[in-house]
Amino acid sequence: ENPTVVLLGKQAIDDDSNQTGSLLAGLLKWPQAGCASKVEVDEGKTSLKVEREVDSGVQEVQIPLPAVITADLRLNEPRRLVIIPRHFVCVGTVSVSVTVSLRCKAMPHFQIS
């Protein structure tokens, strides 16, 4: 594999220290943009324009590819969960196929001893 972008989260299971992206970028000797809230690829596909959230607001940086990006909360808009009412799920018919009409032999896949 020859990736041009490695996208990581910023949170670990125990803290919000953003270490994995920084360590990976250092080991690969690639540029890194942390806490990215927006990522765009330039026309030549040689660099990324990244908006990252910092304490004073939003900072725009341009980094060459290959690069490591760590995601901020606002990088993706979560999908909205659609809950189907139960009475819609329970309505309908279920078709049953008989093995004779399928021209196959019914055999058990496991044996209980």
PyMOL commands that place a pseudoatom at each C-alpha (Angstrom):
pseudoatom trace, name=CA, resn=GLU, resi=1, chain=A, elem=C, hetatm=0, pos=[0.000, 0.000, 0.000]
pseudoatom trace, name=CA, resn=ASN, resi=2, chain=A, elem=C, hetatm=0, pos=[1.053, 3.536, -0.693]
pseudoatom trace, name=CA, resn=PRO, resi=3, chain=A, elem=C, hetatm=0, pos=[-1.431, 5.846, 1.082]
pseudoatom trace, name=CA, resn=THR, resi=4, chain=A, elem=C, hetatm=0, pos=[-1.335, 9.587, 0.518]
pseudoatom trace, name=CA, resn=VAL, resi=5, chain=A, elem=C, hetatm=0, pos=[-3.556, 10.527, 3.479]
pseudoatom trace, name=CA, resn=VAL, resi=6, chain=A, elem=C, hetatm=0, pos=[-3.929, 8.845, 6.856]
pseudoatom trace, name=CA, resn=LEU, resi=7, chain=A, elem=C, hetatm=0, pos=[-7.018, 10.041, 8.721]
pseudoatom trace, name=CA, resn=LEU, resi=8, chain=A, elem=C, hetatm=0, pos=[-7.201, 9.460, 12.474]
pseudoatom trace, name=CA, resn=GLY, resi=9, chain=A, elem=C, hetatm=0, pos=[-9.403, 10.512, 15.343]
pseudoatom trace, name=CA, resn=LYS, resi=10, chain=A, elem=C, hetatm=0, pos=[-8.101, 12.681, 18.146]
pseudoatom trace, name=CA, resn=GLN, resi=11, chain=A, elem=C, hetatm=0, pos=[-9.485, 10.770, 21.108]
pseudoatom trace, name=CA, resn=ALA, resi=12, chain=A, elem=C, hetatm=0, pos=[-8.135, 7.665, 22.752]
pseudoatom trace, name=CA, resn=ILE, resi=13, chain=A, elem=C, hetatm=0, pos=[-10.067, 5.427, 25.087]
pseudoatom trace, name=CA, resn=ASP, resi=14, chain=A, elem=C, hetatm=0, pos=[-8.719, 7.217, 28.156]
pseudoatom trace, name=CA, resn=ASP, resi=15, chain=A, elem=C, hetatm=0, pos=[-8.092, 10.836, 27.147]
pseudoatom trace, name=CA, resn=ASP, resi=16, chain=A, elem=C, hetatm=0, pos=[-8.255, 13.519, 24.460]
pseudoatom trace, name=CA, resn=SER, resi=17, chain=A, elem=C, hetatm=0, pos=[-4.515, 13.979, 23.968]
pseudoatom trace, name=CA, resn=ASN, resi=18, chain=A, elem=C, hetatm=0, pos=[-4.273, 13.660, 20.156]
pseudoatom trace, name=CA, resn=GLN, resi=19, chain=A, elem=C, hetatm=0, pos=[-1.037, 11.638, 20.422]
pseudoatom trace, name=CA, resn=THR, resi=20, chain=A, elem=C, hetatm=0, pos=[-1.512, 8.913, 17.792]
pseudoatom trace, name=CA, resn=GLY, resi=21, chain=A, elem=C, hetatm=0, pos=[-1.598, 11.266, 14.806]
pseudoatom trace, name=CA, resn=SER, resi=22, chain=A, elem=C, hetatm=0, pos=[1.418, 13.226, 16.009]
pseudoatom trace, name=CA, resn=LEU, resi=23, chain=A, elem=C, hetatm=0, pos=[3.439, 10.082, 16.689]
pseudoatom trace, name=CA, resn=LEU, resi=24, chain=A, elem=C, hetatm=0, pos=[2.539, 8.540, 13.320]
pseudoatom trace, name=CA, resn=ALA, resi=25, chain=A, elem=C, hetatm=0, pos=[3.407, 11.733, 11.439]
pseudoatom trace, name=CA, resn=GLY, resi=26, chain=A, elem=C, hetatm=0, pos=[6.739, 11.883, 13.256]
pseudoatom trace, name=CA, resn=LEU, resi=27, chain=A, elem=C, hetatm=0, pos=[7.570, 8.250, 12.490]
pseudoatom trace, name=CA, resn=LEU, resi=28, chain=A, elem=C, hetatm=0, pos=[6.640, 8.620, 8.808]
pseudoatom trace, name=CA, resn=LYS, resi=29, chain=A, elem=C, hetatm=0, pos=[8.242, 12.088, 8.576]
pseudoatom trace, name=CA, resn=TRP, resi=30, chain=A, elem=C, hetatm=0, pos=[4.998, 13.377, 7.013]
pseudoatom trace, name=CA, resn=PRO, resi=31, chain=A, elem=C, hetatm=0, pos=[3.319, 16.732, 7.666]
pseudoatom trace, name=CA, resn=GLN, resi=32, chain=A, elem=C, hetatm=0, pos=[0.369, 16.685, 10.044]
pseudoatom trace, name=CA, resn=ALA, resi=33, chain=A, elem=C, hetatm=0, pos=[-2.738, 18.786, 10.576]
pseudoatom trace, name=CA, resn=GLY, resi=34, chain=A, elem=C, hetatm=0, pos=[-4.465, 18.135, 13.881]
pseudoatom trace, name=CA, resn=CYS, resi=35, chain=A, elem=C, hetatm=0, pos=[-8.073, 18.842, 14.886]
pseudoatom trace, name=CA, resn=ALA, resi=36, chain=A, elem=C, hetatm=0, pos=[-9.221, 19.234, 11.265]
pseudoatom trace, name=CA, resn=SER, resi=37, chain=A, elem=C, hetatm=0, pos=[-12.764, 20.539, 10.849]
pseudoatom trace, name=CA, resn=LYS, resi=38, chain=A, elem=C, hetatm=0, pos=[-12.609, 20.822, 7.032]
pseudoatom trace, name=CA, resn=VAL, resi=39, chain=A, elem=C, hetatm=0, pos=[-10.316, 19.178, 4.460]
pseudoatom trace, name=CA, resn=GLU, resi=40, chain=A, elem=C, hetatm=0, pos=[-10.089, 20.018, 0.743]
pseudoatom trace, name=CA, resn=VAL, resi=41, chain=A, elem=C, hetatm=0, pos=[-7.767, 18.598, -1.921]
pseudoatom trace, name=CA, resn=ASP, resi=42, chain=A, elem=C, hetatm=0, pos=[-6.202, 21.122, -4.317]
pseudoatom trace, name=CA, resn=GLU, resi=43, chain=A, elem=C, hetatm=0, pos=[-6.673, 20.855, -8.104]
pseudoatom trace, name=CA, resn=GLY, resi=44, chain=A, elem=C, hetatm=0, pos=[-3.282, 19.263, -8.674]
pseudoatom trace, name=CA, resn=LYS, resi=45, chain=A, elem=C, hetatm=0, pos=[-3.883, 16.707, -5.906]
pseudoatom trace, name=CA, resn=THR, resi=46, chain=A, elem=C, hetatm=0, pos=[-0.489, 17.534, -4.415]
pseudoatom trace, name=CA, resn=SER, resi=47, chain=A, elem=C, hetatm=0, pos=[-1.604, 19.256, -1.215]
pseudoatom trace, name=CA, resn=LEU, resi=48, chain=A, elem=C, hetatm=0, pos=[-4.475, 19.647, 1.235]
pseudoatom trace, name=CA, resn=LYS, resi=49, chain=A, elem=C, hetatm=0, pos=[-6.133, 22.807, 2.480]
pseudoatom trace, name=CA, resn=VAL, resi=50, chain=A, elem=C, hetatm=0, pos=[-7.121, 22.114, 6.076]
pseudoatom trace, name=CA, resn=GLU, resi=51, chain=A, elem=C, hetatm=0, pos=[-9.194, 24.209, 8.440]
pseudoatom trace, name=CA, resn=ARG, resi=52, chain=A, elem=C, hetatm=0, pos=[-8.300, 23.294, 11.991]
pseudoatom trace, name=CA, resn=GLU, resi=53, chain=A, elem=C, hetatm=0, pos=[-9.789, 24.441, 15.240]
pseudoatom trace, name=CA, resn=VAL, resi=54, chain=A, elem=C, hetatm=0, pos=[-7.397, 26.131, 17.648]
pseudoatom trace, name=CA, resn=ASP, resi=55, chain=A, elem=C, hetatm=0, pos=[-7.984, 28.004, 20.916]
pseudoatom trace, name=CA, resn=SER, resi=56, chain=A, elem=C, hetatm=0, pos=[-8.234, 31.378, 19.171]
pseudoatom trace, name=CA, resn=GLY, resi=57, chain=A, elem=C, hetatm=0, pos=[-10.623, 30.228, 16.411]
pseudoatom trace, name=CA, resn=VAL, resi=58, chain=A, elem=C, hetatm=0, pos=[-10.094, 28.542, 13.047]
pseudoatom trace, name=CA, resn=GLN, resi=59, chain=A, elem=C, hetatm=0, pos=[-6.682, 28.295, 11.392]
pseudoatom trace, name=CA, resn=GLU, resi=60, chain=A, elem=C, hetatm=0, pos=[-6.229, 27.502, 7.684]
pseudoatom trace, name=CA, resn=VAL, resi=61, chain=A, elem=C, hetatm=0, pos=[-3.127, 25.554, 6.694]
pseudoatom trace, name=CA, resn=GLN, resi=62, chain=A, elem=C, hetatm=0, pos=[-1.894, 24.120, 3.407]
pseudoatom trace, name=CA, resn=ILE, resi=63, chain=A, elem=C, hetatm=0, pos=[0.117, 20.899, 3.723]
pseudoatom trace, name=CA, resn=PRO, resi=64, chain=A, elem=C, hetatm=0, pos=[1.723, 18.757, 1.010]
pseudoatom trace, name=CA, resn=LEU, resi=65, chain=A, elem=C, hetatm=0, pos=[0.775, 15.144, 0.404]
pseudoatom trace, name=CA, resn=PRO, resi=66, chain=A, elem=C, hetatm=0, pos=[1.372, 12.566, 1.823]
pseudoatom trace, name=CA, resn=ALA, resi=67, chain=A, elem=C, hetatm=0, pos=[-0.019, 13.794, 5.147]
pseudoatom trace, name=CA, resn=VAL, resi=68, chain=A, elem=C, hetatm=0, pos=[-1.546, 12.727, 8.450]
pseudoatom trace, name=CA, resn=ILE, resi=69, chain=A, elem=C, hetatm=0, pos=[-4.848, 14.349, 9.476]
pseudoatom trace, name=CA, resn=THR, resi=70, chain=A, elem=C, hetatm=0, pos=[-6.546, 14.052, 12.853]
pseudoatom trace, name=CA, resn=ALA, resi=71, chain=A, elem=C, hetatm=0, pos=[-10.276, 14.693, 12.864]
pseudoatom trace, name=CA, resn=ASP, resi=72, chain=A, elem=C, hetatm=0, pos=[-12.180, 17.178, 14.964]
pseudoatom trace, name=CA, resn=LEU, resi=73, chain=A, elem=C, hetatm=0, pos=[-15.805, 16.753, 15.979]
pseudoatom trace, name=CA, resn=ARG, resi=74, chain=A, elem=C, hetatm=0, pos=[-17.024, 19.046, 13.178]
pseudoatom trace, name=CA, resn=LEU, resi=75, chain=A, elem=C, hetatm=0, pos=[-15.253, 17.232, 10.311]
pseudoatom trace, name=CA, resn=ASN, resi=76, chain=A, elem=C, hetatm=0, pos=[-18.296, 15.062, 9.654]
pseudoatom trace, name=CA, resn=GLU, resi=77, chain=A, elem=C, hetatm=0, pos=[-21.986, 15.674, 10.132]
pseudoatom trace, name=CA, resn=PRO, resi=78, chain=A, elem=C, hetatm=0, pos=[-23.496, 12.627, 11.810]
pseudoatom trace, name=CA, resn=ARG, resi=79, chain=A, elem=C, hetatm=0, pos=[-26.338, 10.760, 10.155]
pseudoatom trace, name=CA, resn=ARG, resi=80, chain=A, elem=C, hetatm=0, pos=[-29.754, 11.261, 11.648]
pseudoatom trace, name=CA, resn=LEU, resi=81, chain=A, elem=C, hetatm=0, pos=[-31.296, 8.097, 13.037]
pseudoatom trace, name=CA, resn=VAL, resi=82, chain=A, elem=C, hetatm=0, pos=[-34.637, 7.299, 11.450]
pseudoatom trace, name=CA, resn=ILE, resi=83, chain=A, elem=C, hetatm=0, pos=[-36.837, 5.248, 13.720]
pseudoatom trace, name=CA, resn=ILE, resi=84, chain=A, elem=C, hetatm=0, pos=[-39.496, 3.277, 11.873]
pseudoatom trace, name=CA, resn=PRO, resi=85, chain=A, elem=C, hetatm=0, pos=[-42.692, 2.928, 13.887]
pseudoatom trace, name=CA, resn=ARG, resi=86, chain=A, elem=C, hetatm=0, pos=[-43.267, -0.629, 15.015]
pseudoatom trace, name=CA, resn=HIS, resi=87, chain=A, elem=C, hetatm=0, pos=[-46.662, -0.964, 13.348]
pseudoatom trace, name=CA, resn=PHE, resi=88, chain=A, elem=C, hetatm=0, pos=[-45.052, -0.350, 9.931]
pseudoatom trace, name=CA, resn=VAL, resi=89, chain=A, elem=C, hetatm=0, pos=[-42.490, -3.079, 10.505]
pseudoatom trace, name=CA, resn=CYS, resi=90, chain=A, elem=C, hetatm=0, pos=[-45.080, -5.689, 11.505]
pseudoatom trace, name=CA, resn=VAL, resi=91, chain=A, elem=C, hetatm=0, pos=[-47.270, -5.203, 8.415]
pseudoatom trace, name=CA, resn=GLY, resi=92, chain=A, elem=C, hetatm=0, pos=[-46.634, -7.404, 5.393]
pseudoatom trace, name=CA, resn=THR, resi=93, chain=A, elem=C, hetatm=0, pos=[-46.482, -10.963, 4.212]
pseudoatom trace, name=CA, resn=VAL, resi=94, chain=A, elem=C, hetatm=0, pos=[-43.674, -13.456, 4.384]
pseudoatom trace, name=CA, resn=SER, resi=95, chain=A, elem=C, hetatm=0, pos=[-43.262, -15.867, 1.492]
pseudoatom trace, name=CA, resn=VAL, resi=96, chain=A, elem=C, hetatm=0, pos=[-42.352, -19.443, 2.336]
pseudoatom trace, name=CA, resn=SER, resi=97, chain=A, elem=C, hetatm=0, pos=[-40.453, -21.641, -0.118]
pseudoatom trace, name=CA, resn=VAL, resi=98, chain=A, elem=C, hetatm=0, pos=[-40.797, -25.385, -0.003]
pseudoatom trace, name=CA, resn=THR, resi=99, chain=A, elem=C, hetatm=0, pos=[-37.660, -27.430, -0.690]
pseudoatom trace, name=CA, resn=VAL, resi=100, chain=A, elem=C, hetatm=0, pos=[-39.445, -29.463, -3.380]
pseudoatom trace, name=CA, resn=SER, resi=101, chain=A, elem=C, hetatm=0, pos=[-40.078, -26.342, -5.447]
pseudoatom trace, name=CA, resn=LEU, resi=102, chain=A, elem=C, hetatm=0, pos=[-36.436, -25.316, -5.074]
pseudoatom trace, name=CA, resn=ARG, resi=103, chain=A, elem=C, hetatm=0, pos=[-35.258, -28.772, -6.242]
pseudoatom trace, name=CA, resn=CYS, resi=104, chain=A, elem=C, hetatm=0, pos=[-32.773, -29.119, -3.439]
pseudoatom trace, name=CA, resn=LYS, resi=105, chain=A, elem=C, hetatm=0, pos=[-32.265, -31.569, -0.621]
pseudoatom trace, name=CA, resn=ALA, resi=106, chain=A, elem=C, hetatm=0, pos=[-32.774, -30.304, 2.918]
pseudoatom trace, name=CA, resn=MET, resi=107, chain=A, elem=C, hetatm=0, pos=[-29.827, -31.311, 5.091]
pseudoatom trace, name=CA, resn=PRO, resi=108, chain=A, elem=C, hetatm=0, pos=[-28.913, -30.231, 8.603]
pseudoatom trace, name=CA, resn=HIS, resi=109, chain=A, elem=C, hetatm=0, pos=[-25.779, -28.100, 8.819]
pseudoatom trace, name=CA, resn=PHE, resi=110, chain=A, elem=C, hetatm=0, pos=[-24.918, -29.262, 12.300]
pseudoatom trace, name=CA, resn=GLN, resi=111, chain=A, elem=C, hetatm=0, pos=[-25.482, -32.298, 14.454]
pseudoatom trace, name=CA, resn=ILE, resi=112, chain=A, elem=C, hetatm=0, pos=[-26.273, -32.317, 18.153]
pseudoatom trace, name=CA, resn=SER, resi=113, chain=A, elem=C, hetatm=0, pos=[-24.844, -35.321, 19.959]
for i in range(1, 113): cmd.bond("trace and resi %d" % i, "trace and resi %d" % (i + 1))
show_as sticks, trace
zoom trace
